[in-house]
Amino acid sequence: MTDFFMAPFFIAPFFMTSVPILSILIFLPAIAALLVPFLSGNNTVRWFTFTVLFVDFLIATWLLIIFDNSTAQMQFVESKPWIPSLGITYKLGVDGVSVLFLFLTSLLGWICVLASWTAIAKRIKEFMICLLAIQSLMLGVFCALDLLLFYVFWEAMLVPMYLMIGIWGGEDRIYAAFKFFLYTLTGSLIFLVGILVLYFAGGRTFDILALMDVSYDFELQRWVFISFLIAFAVKVPMVPFHTWLPDAHVQAPTAGSIILAGVLLKMGAYGFIRFSLPILPDASHYFAPLMQGLSAVAIVYGGFLALAQQDIKKLIAYSSISHMGFITLGLFTFTINGTTGAVIQMFNHGITTGALFLFIGLVYERTHSRDIPAYGGLLKAVPFYGIFFALFLLSSMAVPGTNGFIGEILVLSGTFGVNNWAATAGVLGALLGAAYLLGIYRQMLLGPVRIPDAAKMWDLNKRELCCALPLLLFVFWIGFYPKPFLSILQPTLKHLLEQTLGAGL
């Protein structure tokens, strides 16, 4: 039982055994998407989508409340035959890692609706259908315990995100949408080859838990690891598979950028956690120096690229490459500090970078400019906006007392002693982060006001505050009291390291 709240113990077993709570969580948005075409009025569509996704958030919150963090076993498991002749089952379940990302995904879902309330002015029904569909598919990825079911959710996500970028994006949206689709589709097809190899080598089953119990030949592990690596590296994205990300972020609507930064980028790292480390432990150790090196390159290279940008969206996109480098670095240290730091940083990045893209979207909606030098004096002109934006920048900078600090310090403490060069690159990346984030603060929030009549044009309204306050809550909650989050993760991650290292910790 988590430390979040005093949950009623007697109700938890009922939900864990009798109610298909994960199926409800996954398919509620999908069913709602089918109903949207029958609604009339744009505001009705908006309120309906918001209500559905907020209810989904309440379900995910309840799951987190009743989750038993004393065990690494899968919980709320559902299993039904799907295609028995091929060993395919409809199997769902969550552990300490996946339950946390169900919560993050559902939190960002209703925030995306509020962020799109006035920003999306055309084809509103179609946009909300895409939003509901991608929410359903993302939740499915974190619940799937059958490898083919996982692949169906993983692959299907491409379609609504492609449409969100291609229809509601910026001037170069078609180019960005095609680039995103081709990169991720290519990686996914290579991923499918690895899945089929595991299927035949693992006894003709797609059951993820069963595949973890099979001992595979080292040569097979190496080739499957490479096929998985390409797919996951594109999703993270790792250098040199990163070039689709800046274009996608710059052209995507605000909700699309929040989803990309908050959830989709995490799925590559989640793939390493769910498949590469526990199923392919020997190959994971063999490729660990390569992964640490690529992560170090991403941290530094992404930082330098961010430092050179004048487009605020592109700068935050490149900063994501650097921050995701910390995550993959921590995962492949095979230390409890490094792994825990990586996963908590996945959650932190979803909160903080999602918030930054939200605030970039808010200012762009009013000024139609992403050029950093075009702003100035926001702290004076629109103080609520300036204060919130400054706090999220400090979180991204990993200032002590914010969530980013907890993740980065755990990753670095787990890396020193394992790979000092990569740890040093991490420190350099943190310094570069401070440089480009302080640069944003100086140019956009301080100095003379450059936007005509800025104070009359905008400050945060109640709807926008409803988006920002929950995200800011987690910035300081994790920053000052991370224990509830760490207690959820550590049993699962200790078990993961036991599987990967082949011995108890």
N, C-alpha and C positions, 0 to 999 in steps of 0.2 A: 504494500500500500504506500502510495507516495506521501511526501510531507506537505503536499500542496494544501489539502483540506482534510478535515475529519470526515471521510467518506463513510456512509453506512455499510458496514461490513456484511450485513445479512443480505443486502441486495446484490452485491458484486457477483456471487456464484451464479445467481439467476441469469445475469447478463452474459456470463462467461460460458454458459452451457445451453441455455434455452432460446435465446434471441439471436438471430443472425445479424448482430449489430454492425459488423464490418460490411456486409452486403448492403444494409440500409444506408450506411455512410457513403459507400461508393456510388450506388445507383440512384439515390435521391436526386442529385443534380441531373443525371441523365434522363430520368423520367420527367423532371421539370422542364428540361430542354424540349421534350416532345410536346409539352403543353403550351409553350410560349407562342407558337403560331396562332393559337386560338384566342389569344388575349387581344384586347383593343385598347389603344391609347399608350403612348410612350411611357408616361409615368407609371401606369399600371404594370408594364413590362419591367421597368426598373425596380419597383417595389416588390414585385413577385420574385425576381431574381435575387434581390437582396435578402428577402425573407427566407428563401430556400437555403441560400448559402450560410445565412446566420444560424439557421436550425442545424445545418451540417456542422457548423463550428461548435454549437452546444453539444452535439453528440460526440465530437472529437474531444472536447473538454471533459465530458463525462468519462470517456475511455481513459483519459490521462488520470483522472481522479481515482478510478477503481483499479488501475493497473497495479499489479503486484510486483514491486521492484526488488523483491528478495530472491527472485529466480531469473535464470537466463532462458527458461523455456518459452516457447511460443504460447501466446495467450489469445483468447477469443477465437480459437481455431474453428474453421468451417471447412468441411471436405465432402464433396459429392462427385460421383463419377461423371466425367464429361464425355470423353471418347475412350472408353475402357480398352478397346482393341489396340490402341496406340499408347496406352499408359498415361493418358492425359486426364488430369483431375481438375475440378474447380476447387482449389484449396487456398484458403486465406488464413492469415494469422499475423500477429505483431509481436515484436520484442521491444526492448528498451530503446533501440535506435528508431525503428519504424514508427512507434507510437508517438514519438516526439515530432516526427516529420508529418504525420497525419495532422497533428495539432497546428504546426506551422502552415501547412497547405490550406487548411480550413480557415485559419485566421486571415491569411492574405486574400482568400477568395472574396469575402464580403467587403474587404477594404478596396479591392479592385472595382467592385460595383460602384461604391461611393466615389472613387477616383474618376470613374468614367461618366458620372451623372450628367455633367454638362459638356465634357470633353468630346464625347461621342454624340454627334448630332445627326448622323445619317445611318440608315439601315440598323436601327437600334435593336430590333427584334433579332436580326441575324447575329449582331455582336453578342447579345446576351446568350444566345444559343451556343455560340463558340465558347463563351466564358464558362457556361455550365458544363459543356462537353469536356473541355480540357480539365476542369476541376475533377470531374468523375474519373477521368483516365489517370490523372496524377495520383489520386488517392488509391486507385487500383494498383499502381506500380509499388507503392509502399506496403500493400497488404498481400500481394501475390506470393504464394509458396509453391506454385507450379511454374516451372521455367518457361513453358510455352505460354501460359496465361500471362506471366510477366511480360513476355515479348509482345503479346497482343496489345497490352496497355501501353508499353514503351513505344511501339511503332505507331499506334493510332494517335498518340499525342501530336505527331507532326502535322496532322491535317488541320485541326483548329488553330494551332499557332501559325501555320503557314497562311491561313486565311486572315487571321488578325493582323499580321504584318502586311500582307498583300493588298487587303481591302482598306484598312483603316490606318495605314502607316503614312510616312512622309512622302516626299517627292520621288525618291528612289526606292520606293517600297517593293516594286516588282523585282528589281535586282536583288535586294536584301532577302526577300522571301525565297526566291529560287536558290540563292546561295545557302541560306539556312537549310532548306529542304534537301538539297543535293548532298551537303556535308553530312547531315545527320542520317539521311537515308543510306548513304554508302557505308557509314559506320555500322548501322543497324543490320545491313545485309551480311557484313562480315561477322557480326555478333551471332547471327542466325546459324552460320556455318559452325561456329564454336559450340553452340547449343546442341546441334545435331550430333557432333562428335561426342559430346558428353552423354547424350541420350543412348547412343549405341555402346559406349564404353562403360556406362554406369548401370547396365542391366535393363535397357529399354524402358526407362522411366524418366519423367520430367520433374518428379518430386524433388524439390530443392533440398529438403532435409535428408532424404535418402541418398542423394548425390554427394552430400557432405560426408557420408559414412563409407564411401568407396575409396580405395587406394588406387590411384592412377599411376601409370608409367610416367617417368620424368619427361621423356620426349613428348608424350601426348600433352602433359601439363604445359610444357613450354609453348607449343603451338596454339593450344586453346587460350593460354594467357595472352598471347599476342593478338589473337582475334578479339578477345574481350577488351584488351588495352586500347585498340584502335577505336572501338565503339565508345568506350567510357572516356577516352582522351578527347574525343570530339565533343562530347556532352559537357565536360568539365568547364571550359576547354583547356587542354594543356598545349603549350608550345610544342610543335609547330602547327597544331590543328585548330588554332584559335581565330583565324582571320574572319570567320563568319560572324563572330560575336559583336564587334563594334558596329558593323553594318546593321545587324539585326536590332541592336539596342537603339541606335540613332533613328532608325526608320519606324520602329514599333510604336504604337500608341502607349500611353502611360501604363495602362493595365498590362499590356504585353511585356513591357520592360520589367514591371514588378514580378510577373510570373517567371520570366526568364531568369532574373537575378535571384528571386526568392526561392524558386523550387526547381526549375529545369536544370540549372547548373549543378544542383546537388545530386542529381540522379546518376551522373557519372561516378562521383565519389561513393554514392550508395551502392552502385554496382560492384565497386572494388570490395566494399564491406560485405555485401551479401554473397558474392560469387568468388571473386579472385582469391581473397585471403583464405576463407575456410575450405573451398573446394580444391584449390590449386596451391597448397602451402609451399611445396618445394619450388615451384616456379616463382611464387611470390618472393621467396628468399633469393632466388637466383637473379631476379630482375630488380631487387630492392635498390642496389646502387644506381641503376639506370633511372628508376623512378625518383630517387632522391635528387639525382642530378637534374632531371627535367623539371622537377619542382623548384629547385633553386634557380634555374634559368628563368622559369615563369615568374618567380617572385621579383627578381631584379629587372628582367626585361619588361615585364608589365609595368613596373614602377617607373622606369625611364620613359616608356611610351606615354604613360599617364602624365608625366611631368611636362611633356612637350605639347599637350593638347590645349586648344582654346575653345573647343566645343565641349560644353559641360557634360553632355550625355556620353560622348566618346571618351572623355576623361574617366568617368565613373565605370564605363565598360572595361577600359584597360586596367583600372584599379581592381576590378573583379578577377581578372586573370592573375594578378599578383596575389590577391587574397586567397584565391582557390589553390594557388601554389602552396601556401601554408597548410592547407587541408591535406593535399596528397602527400606532402612531406611528412606530416604527423602520422598518417596512416601507415607509411612504409618504414617507420622507425621500429615498429613492433614493440613499443614500450607502452605501458599503461598511461603514462602522462601524455605521450605524443598522440596516441590513438584517441584518448578522451578529449584532448585539446582539439584534434581534428574534427571530431563529431560535434562538439559544442560550438566550434567555429563555423561549421556548416549552418547550424541553427542561427548563430549570431549574424552571419553574412546575409541570410535570408531576411532577418529583421532590419538590419542597418542599411544594406544596399537597397532593399525594397523601399525603405523610407526615403533614401536619397533620390531614387527615381520618382517616387511620389512627389517630392518637393520640386524636383526639376520639372515634372509635368505640370504642377500647379503654376509655376512661374511662366512656363512656356505658354500655357493656356491664356495667360493675360497679356504677355508681351510678344509672343511669337518669335522669340529669339533664344538661341542656345549659346550665343557668343559670350564667354565669360567677361571680357572687357566692356561689354555693353552695359553691365550692371555696376552697381556701386551704392554704398550707403543704405543697403536694405535694412540693416539693424535700426537705423534712424527712421527710415520711411515707413517700414511695415514691421514693427518690433516683434509681434508674435511669430510671423514667418521667420524673421531673422534669428530669433532665439531658438526655435525648434530646429531650424536647419543647422545652426551652429552646434547644437547638442548631438545631432546625428553625425556631423563631420567629426566631432571629437570621439564619438564611438568608433567610427571607421578608422580613426587614427590610433585606436587602442589605448586611449588615455586611462590611467588607473581610476577605478570607480565605474567604468563602463564595461559592457559585455565583451567588447573586442579585446580588452586587456586580458581577461580570463583565458580566452581561447589561445591567443598568441603566446602568452607566457607558458602555458602548458605544452604547446607544440615545441617551443624553443627549449624548454627544460628537458623534454623527451628526446630532442635531437642532439643536443650537446652530449658528447661521449659516444654517440653512435656514428655521427658524421659531422665533424666540427666545421668542415668547409660549407656544408649545406646550412648549418646553423648560423654561420657567419653571414651567408647570403640572406638568411631570414632577418638578421639584425639590420643589414643594409636595406632590405626591402621595407622594413619598418621605418627607417630614417627617410627613405624616398617617399613613403606614404605621408609622413608628417610634412614633408616639403610641398607636395602637390596639394594636399588637403588644406594646409595653412595658406597656400597660394589662393585657393578658392575663397577661403574666409576673408583674406585681405582684399581681393579684387571685388567680391560680390557684396560683402556685408559692411566693410569699412569704407572710409573716404567719402568724397562728395557723392550726392545722389545724381545718377546719370539718366534715370528714367523720368521723363516728363510727367508731372502730376502723379508720382508713384503712390503717395499716401491716399490720393483720391481713388486710384485705380483698384487697389486690392490690399487686403490683409486676410488672414485666415478666417473663414466663416465657420459656423457650427459643424457643418458636414465635414469640412476638412480637418477640424480639430478632432472629430470622432475617428478619423483615419489615423491621425498622428499620435494621439494619446496612448492607445494600446501598444503601439510599437515602442514609444518612449518608456513605457512601463517596463518592458523586458530589457531595454538597454540598461536600466539601473538595477532592476531585480537581479539579473545575472551578474552585473558588475559588483554588487554589494553582498549578495547572498546566493551564490551558485549551487549550494548544497542540494536543493530539491532536484535540480536538473542533472547534476552529476550522479546522484543516487539512483536515478532512473537508468542512466547509461552504464554505470560501471559493472553490474553483474553480467550484462550482455557482452560488454567489451572484454572483460576478463575471460569469458567463455570463448570469445572469438580468438583471443591471443593464445589460449590453450589449444584450440584447433590448429592455429597457424604455426605455433612453435612446437607442438607435439608433446607438451609437458605442462603441468600445472605451474602457476606463477607463485 
